[in-house]
């Protein structure tokens, strides 16, 4: 059977899912961020979240001990999809 009979309702479910996705795309920051975080809502906005923070007086270099040799390894193990997302983000930021 290549088509779902009208009684099955699959077509209606697909249409409903499209409507839900459309509504989700139109949500504002206030709708997406819990009220307790609204005083920081500026950082959740797209333009603000994509910039590097301004350098502050307390930012400093981390001095390593003499003779320290770093071990090359991944800090976090990521899935293939997560790794691709990270690489795309870094490429976009450079």
N, C-alpha and C positions, 0 to 999 in steps of 0.2 A: 504494500500500500504506500503510495507516494504522497498522498495528501491526507491531512487530518480531517475527519468528518466534522461538519459544523457543530455537532453535539459535544465534541471534545473540549472546545473552548481554548485551544492552544493559541489561536490567532488573537483572541481577546487578551490573553496573558501577555503576549508579545507587545501589543499596543499599550497595555497598561504599564509595562516595564519601560517603554520609550517615554511615556508621560512622566514617570517617576524620575528617570534620568534627566529629562529636560528641567524639571523642578529643582533637582539637586544642583544643577549647573548655575541656577540663578540665585543661590543662597548668598547672603552677605556675610561679612566677617562676624557681625554680631550673632548671626544664626549658627555659625560654625564653631565659634569660640565660647566656652562656658562663661557666664556672667562674672565669675570671680576673677577672670583673667582680663576683663575689659580694660582695666587701667593700663595694661600692656598691649592692647590690641594693635598698636602701631607696628610692633615687631612681627605680627602675623600677616600684615599686608604684603602682597607680592613684591613690590618695589623695595620695600624696606628689608625683606628677608633675603634679597639677592645681593645686598651690598656687604662689603667688609666693614666691620666696626671701626670707628675712629680710634687711633692709638691714644692710650691713656698713660698717665704718669706711673701707674703701678705695673704697666707692661714691662717685662724685663727678659733678658736672655737667661737661659738655663745653662749654667757652667757645668761641664762634665769633669769628672776626676781624671787626673793624668793617667795615661795608659789605657783608658777605657776604649774598648772596641765594641761597637754596636753589632748586634746580631740581626741579620736581615730576615725578617719574617712579617707576616701579616698581623696587624694588631687585632683585627676582627675577621672571623671567617664569614664570608658572604656567599649567598647563593649566586648562581650565574646571572640571574636577572638583577639582583642587587648590585653585583659588580659592574654590569653594563650601565646601570643607572648612575653609579658613582663616576665611572669613566666619562659618561656623557656630561655630567654636571661639571666635572673638572675641566673638560675640554671647552665647555661653554663659558666657564669663568676665566679661562686664559685668553 
